[in-house]
């Protein structure tokens, strides 16, 4: 296996849409974890600001991540994300250097 494809993203919702976005992002967790190629998928709230959301994803490959993003519910979210957000997602793309369990 090459290095997994991973990322950390931060979402700062519009205050009036925070609860709705929280529920939407939570609804993605279980189905995403069941997708082929998903090695880890976690949704967090900032302890200092519970309406600041952070997600961490690890994918076997870029192709697996691309397949995930092409699913209808993810494509719809991506297209409509600014309805929920104060500013666009802040995504940091990572190269995992520690060994990943097989």
N, C-alpha and C positions, 0 to 999 in steps of 0.2 A: 504494500500500500504506500502511495506517496503521502505526503503530509496532508492531514485533513484540512478542509476549507472551513475557516471559522470567522465569526464576526461578533462584535458587540454593537448594539444599537441603543440609542436613547430617543425617547419620544416625549415631548413636552406638549401635553394636550391643552386645548383651549379650556379654561376653567369650567365653562358650562357643558363641555363634552367629556370631561375626565372620567366620570363614572361609566359612561357609555363605551368609551375607548378601553377602559380597564376590562370590562366584560367581554368586549370583542377580542382583545388580545388574549385573554384567558381561554376563550373558546377555541383558539388556534392550537393550544398546547397539546392536548391528547391526540388529535388527528395528525399533527405534524410529527410527533414522536413515533407514530406508527408508519410513517412513510419510509420507503426504501432509501437507504443512504443517510438517514438522520441518525447521527451518533449522540447528539445532545441538543436539547431545546429547553431553555429556561426563561421564565418571565419573572421580573423583579419589580418591586417598588423601592424607590430611594427612601431610606429611613428618615432623612431630614426633610424630605418633600414627597409625601405619599402620592402626589399627583404627577410625579416624574417617573416614567417607566423605563426600565432597562431590560433588554433581552440579550441572551447569549445563545448562539447557535454553533453547532459543529456538524459539518457534513462530510461524508466520505470523499466527495469530489465537487467541483464546480458544476458539473453536469447534474448532480443530484440536487444542488441548490437551485439551479435553473429550472428543473422539473417542478420543484416545490413552488417557485414563484409563478410558474405558468398555470397552476391550478386555478379554477374559476374564483374561489373565494379569496385567494391571495392576489390575483390580478385585479379583482374588484377593490380590495383594500388599497393596493398600490395606486390605483387610478383615483380613488376618493380620499386618500389619506389626509389631504390638506383641509378637508371638511372638519377633521378632528384636531389638527395640530396647530400650535402657535407658529411653528417654523418647521421646516422639513426635518425628517429623521436625520440624526447624526450617527453615521455608521462608520465604524472602524473595522477595516479588513485585517485579519490576523493570519500569520503563519505560525502554526503550532510547532514548537520545537521540542517539546517533551514527548517521550514515546506515548502512543495511544494504545490502550489494551486491544488486542486482536479480538 
